[in-house]
């Protein structure tokens, strides 16, 4: 299960492609942020409309 050669290759690849690694990490973090914000806005709007029309 724990293959040292595989992990060594992964870390070597990450260290060679620092810009690509950083951009990928930023993109994933940004996507999670957007998902959280949109989900929160959607729930807030739903709650507001239910409160207004109930």
Backbone as CSV, one residue per row, in Angstrom:
resi,resn,N_x,N_y,N_z,CA_x,CA_y,CA_z,C_x,C_y,C_z
1,UNK,0.825,-1.185,0.000,0.000,0.000,0.000,0.875,1.257,0.000
2,UNK,1.887,1.312,0.842,2.779,2.464,0.889,3.988,2.171,0.017
3,UNK,3.987,2.743,-1.168,5.068,2.523,-2.121,5.969,3.753,-2.121
4,UNK,7.161,3.603,-1.573,8.079,4.736,-1.429,8.482,5.308,-2.781
5,UNK,8.666,4.463,-3.781,9.048,4.949,-5.110,7.966,5.845,-5.708
6,UNK,6.729,5.468,-5.513,5.622,6.258,-6.054,5.567,7.637,-5.392
7,UNK,5.702,7.659,-4.055,5.670,8.948,-3.344,6.875,9.810,-3.707
8,UNK,8.021,9.194,-3.909,9.210,9.934,-4.329,8.982,10.572,-5.689
9,UNK,8.396,9.827,-6.604,8.099,10.360,-7.933,7.094,11.513,-7.854
10,UNK,6.084,11.370,-7.011,5.083,12.433,-6.861,5.737,13.710,-6.355
11,UNK,6.550,13.612,-5.306,7.176,14.811,-4.746,8.211,15.416,-5.690
12,UNK,8.893,14.591,-6.469,9.822,15.128,-7.464,9.072,15.895,-8.542
13,UNK,7.956,15.358,-8.984,7.152,16.033,-10.003,6.603,17.347,-9.476
14,UNK,6.123,17.342,-8.231,5.604,18.577,-7.636,6.699,19.628,-7.494
15,UNK,7.905,19.208,-7.147,8.982,20.184,-6.973,9.508,20.704,-8.314
16,UNK,9.399,19.911,-9.371,9.835,20.372,-10.694,8.855,21.371,-11.289
17,UNK,7.566,21.158,-11.050,6.522,21.996,-11.646,5.866,22.861,-10.569
18,UNK,6.643,23.766,-9.985,6.142,24.556,-8.862,5.012,25.495,-9.271
19,UNK,5.130,26.120,-10.424,4.089,27.048,-10.861,2.784,26.304,-11.122
20,UNK,2.870,25.194,-11.817,1.663,24.413,-12.103,1.022,23.908,-10.812
21,UNK,1.848,23.485,-9.858,1.337,23.018,-8.573,0.643,24.144,-7.825
22,UNK,1.260,25.325,-7.806,0.669,26.471,-7.109,-0.633,26.903,-7.767
23,UNK,-0.649,26.948,-9.089,-1.873,27.348,-9.788,-2.997,26.333,-9.582
24,UNK,-2.655,25.070,-9.570,-3.673,24.041,-9.322,-4.238,24.162,-7.913
25,UNK,-3.373,24.371,-6.949,-3.833,24.541,-5.571,-4.706,25.768,-5.415
26,UNK,-4.297,26.873,-6.048,-5.092,28.104,-5.991,-6.457,27.892,-6.637
27,UNK,-6.484,27.208,-7.762,-7.746,26.967,-8.465,-8.694,26.117,-7.626
28,UNK,-8.171,25.093,-6.987,-9.007,24.242,-6.138,-9.533,25.027,-4.948
29,UNK,-8.669,25.825,-4.314,-9.111,26.636,-3.174,-10.163,27.653,-3.605
30,UNK,-9.974,28.272,-4.767,-10.930,29.257,-5.277,-12.272,28.602,-5.585
31,UNK,-12.245,27.400,-6.145,-13.487,26.686,-6.455,-14.246,26.335,-5.178
32,UNK,-13.534,25.912,-4.146,-14.185,25.608,-2.870,-14.783,26.871,-2.268
33,UNK,-14.061,27.982,-2.354,-14.575,29.261,-1.854,-15.841,29.669,-2.592
34,UNK,-15.823,29.583,-3.917,-17.004,29.941,-4.699,-18.190,29.041,-4.375
35,UNK,-17.946,27.762,-4.259,-19.021,26.828,-3.919,-19.638,27.186,-2.572
36,UNK,-18.797,27.470,-1.591,-19.287,27.823,-0.260,-20.089,29.111,-0.294
37,UNK,-19.582,30.117,-1.001,-20.293,31.390,-1.092,-21.634,31.238,-1.800
38,UNK,-21.645,30.549,-2.918,-22.892,30.380,-3.660,-23.909,29.551,-2.879
39,UNK,-23.448,28.543,-2.188,-24.343,27.735,-1.371,-24.932,28.574,-0.242
40,UNK,-24.103,29.400,0.385,-24.582,30.274,1.452,-25.559,31.318,0.950
41,UNK,-25.268,31.913,-0.197,-26.173,32.908,-0.783,-27.505,32.256,-1.137
42,UNK,-27.448,31.077,-1.713,-28.677,30.364,-2.067,-29.531,30.056,-0.849
43,UNK,-28.897,29.584,0.210,-29.649,29.292,1.432,-30.202,30.566,2.057
44,UNK,-29.433,31.645,2.010,-29.912,32.918,2.544,-31.112,33.444,1.781
45,UNK,-31.059,33.368,0.464,-32.197,33.813,-0.347,-33.430,32.948,-0.098
46,UNK,-33.222,31.654,-0.002,-34.346,30.749,0.269,-34.992,31.084,1.609
47,UNK,-34.162,31.279,2.617,-34.676,31.606,3.949,-35.408,32.946,3.934
48,UNK,-34.867,33.930,3.218,-35.494,35.249,3.141,-36.847,35.176,2.452
49,UNK,-36.930,34.463,1.338,-38.204,34.348,0.627,-39.236,33.580,1.447
50,UNK,-38.793,32.530,2.131,-39.726,31.791,2.980,-40.246,32.674,4.110
51,UNK,-39.377,33.517,4.649,-39.771,34.410,5.738,-40.717,35.507,5.232
52,UNK,-40.465,36.014,4.026,-41.287,37.085,3.459,-42.686,36.604,3.092
53,UNK,-42.779,35.413,2.526,-44.049,34.947,1.983,-44.764,33.939,2.881
54,UNK,-44.235,33.691,4.050,-44.876,32.718,4.952,-45.903,33.379,5.850
